[in-house]
Amino acid sequence: MFYFGYIAWEYPTNRLLQRLPIGKYSAACVIAWGLTLCCFAAVKDFAGAVAVRFMLGVCEAAVTPGFALITSQWYTRKEQGARTGIWFSFNGFAQIFGGLVAYGIAKGTEHHEASIAGWKIVFLLTGCLTMVVGVIFLFTVPDNQMNARWLSKDDRILALERIRINQQGVGNKHFKWYQVREALLDPITWAFFFYALIADIPNGGLSNFFSQLITSFGYTAQESLLYGTPGGAVEVITLIVGGWLGDRLGNRILVASSGLILSIIGMSLIVGLPLDNNKGRLGGYYLTQASPMPFVAFLSLISSNIAGYTKKTTVAALYLIGYCVGNIIGRSPAGSQ
């Protein structure tokens, strides 16, 4: 249900990102996401879990397009690939941190009886941390250069001047129907959409069931939490290095394509190696974690190459809707196994 909530709110949230102060709205969504995650600890039945998952998707729908728009407001086109890779790489850091925390809680509750279930502790801890980050975001990330409190008046002007080369401004709050029409009739829009849909079909199974996948290699449920963390490290390294190389060489797509190649090699190892070669298949799983490279590269291309604020947000919304549809399709066969 997470991705259904994401789809349902993706286009409306892109409109709100255009009309509302982008820094404050993005921060509010981060705080709401953390609060909703804490609510998972109070879930008592399947209906409650479905409702919370749906609302998590609604809250998260603003994060990726919002961060991409903020990146396009502050950095030149030649800088955006690396910056997008940096902030997206924190998904990998979260996988590392979350895996270590979950493993620690699992081991702790195994030896010491707790008054609250271990899984509830995980949701409460990560939810509260997210809300703290959201509050920090609210007071540190401005809506644009002109209300950046940590810049002097002269520095604000310089910050605007340095992105003049983008020829895109720093946001337009007026909704323009002709730009929606342009986006829907532009073949590039649908190329982005179908890439996200097709490429994220395997991601739907890998990202949602990676713990079960590692368990199928012969490891225990607790070990799967620990052994999943290197996958986050692979994501961090490939996104940061790939983003930097893409900007430096001036060809983000070519560099990012290496992520797909690594993922294909990794999946081939998982499928092709003997079932008793657990370490080899685990290494294959780690290689699949390079798959976000092209996704992030295309996201930065939407931010840097598409002019017109309404068109940019429309294309971004369709791109992320394709991402959600792919994940929904991908997790269906995996969840039925």
MOFEN-V542665 format. One record per residue. N is the residue number from 0. RES is the residue in one letter. SS is DSSP state (~ for helix, > for strand, _ for the rest). D_CENTER is the distance of its C-alpha to the mean C-alpha in Angstrom with 1 decimal. Layout:
BEGIN
n	res	ss	d_center
N	RES	SS	D_CENTER
N	RES	SS	D_CENTER
END
This chain:
BEGIN
n	res	ss	d_center
0	M	_	16.8
1	F	~	13.3
2	Y	~	12.4
3	F	~	15.8
4	G	~	15.1
5	Y	~	11.9
6	I	~	14.2
7	A	~	17.1
8	W	~	15.6
9	E	~	13.4
10	Y	~	16.5
11	P	~	18.3
12	T	~	15.5
13	N	~	15.5
14	R	~	19.2
15	L	~	19.1
16	L	~	16.9
17	Q	~	19.8
18	R	~	22.6
19	L	_	21.7
20	P	_	21.2
21	I	~	17.6
22	G	~	17.4
23	K	~	19.1
24	Y	~	17.3
25	S	~	13.8
26	A	~	15.4
27	A	~	17.1
28	C	~	14.0
29	V	~	12.6
30	I	~	16.2
31	A	~	16.5
32	W	~	13.4
33	G	~	15.2
34	L	~	18.5
35	T	~	17.5
36	L	~	16.2
37	C	~	19.7
38	C	~	21.3
39	F	~	20.4
40	A	~	23.1
41	A	~	25.6
42	V	_	24.9
43	K	_	28.2
44	D	_	27.9
45	F	~	25.8
46	A	~	25.9
47	G	~	24.5
48	A	~	21.5
49	V	~	20.8
50	A	~	21.1
51	V	~	18.7
52	R	~	16.0
53	F	~	16.5
54	M	~	16.3
55	L	~	13.1
56	G	~	11.6
57	V	~	13.7
58	C	~	12.5
59	E	~	8.8
60	A	~	9.6
61	A	~	10.5
62	V	~	7.8
63	T	~	5.9
64	P	~	9.5
65	G	~	11.2
66	F	~	9.9
67	A	~	10.7
68	L	~	14.0
69	I	~	14.8
70	T	~	14.4
71	S	~	16.7
72	Q	~	19.1
73	W	~	19.7
74	Y	_	19.6
75	T	_	21.7
76	R	~	20.5
77	K	~	21.4
78	E	~	19.2
79	Q	~	16.0
80	G	~	14.7
81	A	~	15.2
82	R	~	13.8
83	T	~	10.5
84	G	~	10.4
85	I	~	11.5
86	W	~	9.0
87	F	~	5.9
88	S	_	8.4
89	F	~	8.5
90	N	~	6.3
91	G	~	9.6
92	F	~	11.8
93	A	~	10.7
94	Q	~	11.7
95	I	~	14.9
96	F	~	15.7
97	G	~	15.2
98	G	~	17.2
99	L	~	19.9
100	V	~	20.2
101	A	~	20.4
102	Y	~	22.9
103	G	~	24.9
104	I	~	25.1
105	A	~	26.1
106	K	~	28.8
107	G	~	30.0
108	T	~	30.5
109	E	~	32.2
110	H	~	34.9
111	H	_	35.1
112	E	_	35.2
113	A	_	32.8
114	S	_	33.5
115	I	_	30.0
116	A	_	28.1
117	G	~	25.7
118	W	~	22.7
119	K	~	23.4
120	I	~	23.5
121	V	~	20.0
122	F	~	18.6
123	L	~	20.9
124	L	~	20.1
125	T	~	16.3
126	G	~	16.7
127	C	~	19.3
128	L	~	17.4
129	T	~	14.5
130	M	~	17.3
131	V	~	18.9
132	V	~	16.0
133	G	~	15.8
134	V	~	19.5
135	I	~	19.4
136	F	~	16.8
137	L	~	19.3
138	F	~	22.2
139	T	~	20.9
140	V	_	18.6
141	P	_	21.1
142	D	_	20.8
143	N	_	22.4
144	Q	~	24.7
145	M	~	27.8
146	N	~	26.8
147	A	_	25.4
148	R	_	27.7
149	W	_	27.3
150	L	_	28.6
151	S	_	32.3
152	K	~	33.5
153	D	~	34.2
154	D	~	30.8
155	R	~	29.1
156	I	~	31.2
157	L	~	30.4
158	A	~	26.7
159	L	~	27.3
160	E	~	29.7
161	R	~	27.5
162	I	_	25.0
163	R	~	28.0
164	I	~	27.7
165	N	~	24.6
166	Q	_	26.9
167	Q	_	24.2
168	G	_	25.0
169	V	_	22.8
170	G	_	22.3
171	N	_	24.7
172	K	_	24.9
173	H	_	27.1
174	F	_	25.9
175	K	_	27.5
176	W	~	28.1
177	Y	~	29.3
178	Q	~	25.9
179	V	~	24.4
180	R	~	27.2
181	E	~	26.5
182	A	~	22.8
183	L	~	24.0
184	L	~	26.8
185	D	_	25.0
186	P	~	24.6
187	I	~	21.7
188	T	~	19.7
189	W	~	20.4
190	A	~	19.8
191	F	~	16.2
192	F	~	16.1
193	F	~	17.9
194	Y	~	16.1
195	A	~	12.7
196	L	~	14.9
197	I	~	16.9
198	A	~	14.5
199	D	~	12.2
200	I	~	15.4
201	P	~	15.7
202	N	~	12.1
203	G	~	13.0
204	G	~	15.8
205	L	~	14.6
206	S	~	11.5
207	N	~	13.4
208	F	_	16.8
209	F	~	16.5
210	S	~	18.8
211	Q	~	21.4
212	L	~	21.1
213	I	~	22.0
214	T	~	24.7
215	S	~	26.1
216	F	_	26.8
217	G	_	29.3
218	Y	_	27.6
219	T	_	27.8
220	A	~	25.1
221	Q	~	25.2
222	E	~	25.1
223	S	~	22.0
224	L	~	20.1
225	L	~	21.5
226	Y	~	21.2
227	G	_	17.6
228	T	~	16.8
229	P	~	17.8
230	G	~	15.1
231	G	~	12.7
232	A	~	15.2
233	V	~	15.2
234	E	~	11.5
235	V	~	12.2
236	I	~	15.4
237	T	~	14.6
238	L	~	11.9
239	I	~	14.2
240	V	~	17.3
241	G	~	16.2
242	G	~	15.0
243	W	~	18.4
244	L	~	20.4
245	G	~	19.1
246	D	~	20.2
247	R	~	23.3
248	L	~	24.5
249	G	_	23.5
250	N	_	21.9
251	R	~	18.2
252	I	~	18.4
253	L	~	21.1
254	V	~	19.4
255	A	~	16.1
256	S	~	18.2
257	S	~	19.2
258	G	~	15.9
259	L	~	17.0
260	I	~	20.5
261	L	~	19.5
262	S	~	17.6
263	I	~	20.7
264	I	~	22.9
265	G	~	21.1
266	M	~	21.3
267	S	~	24.9
268	L	~	25.7
269	I	~	24.4
270	V	~	26.6
271	G	~	29.5
272	L	_	30.4
273	P	_	33.0
274	L	_	31.8
275	D	_	33.5
276	N	_	31.5
277	N	~	28.8
278	K	~	27.9
279	G	~	27.6
280	R	~	25.3
281	L	~	23.2
282	G	~	23.0
283	G	~	22.0
284	Y	~	19.0
285	Y	~	18.0
286	L	~	18.3
287	T	~	15.9
288	Q	_	13.0
289	A	_	13.5
290	S	_	12.2
291	P	~	8.9
292	M	~	11.4
293	P	~	12.6
294	F	~	9.5
295	V	~	8.7
296	A	~	12.5
297	F	~	12.9
298	L	~	10.5
299	S	~	12.7
300	L	~	15.7
301	I	~	15.2
302	S	~	15.1
303	S	~	18.1
304	N	~	20.2
305	I	_	20.4
306	A	_	23.0
307	G	_	23.6
308	Y	~	21.3
309	T	~	21.7
310	K	~	21.2
311	K	~	18.1
312	T	~	16.4
313	T	~	17.9
314	V	~	16.7
315	A	~	13.1
316	A	~	13.6
317	L	~	15.2
318	Y	~	12.6
319	L	~	9.9
320	I	~	12.9
321	G	~	13.6
322	Y	~	10.3
323	C	~	11.2
324	V	~	14.8
325	G	~	14.2
326	N	~	12.5
327	I	~	15.5
328	I	~	18.0
329	G	~	16.8
330	R	~	16.9
331	S	~	20.3
332	P	~	22.5
333	A	~	20.8
334	G	~	21.4
335	S	_	25.0
336	Q	_	26.0
END
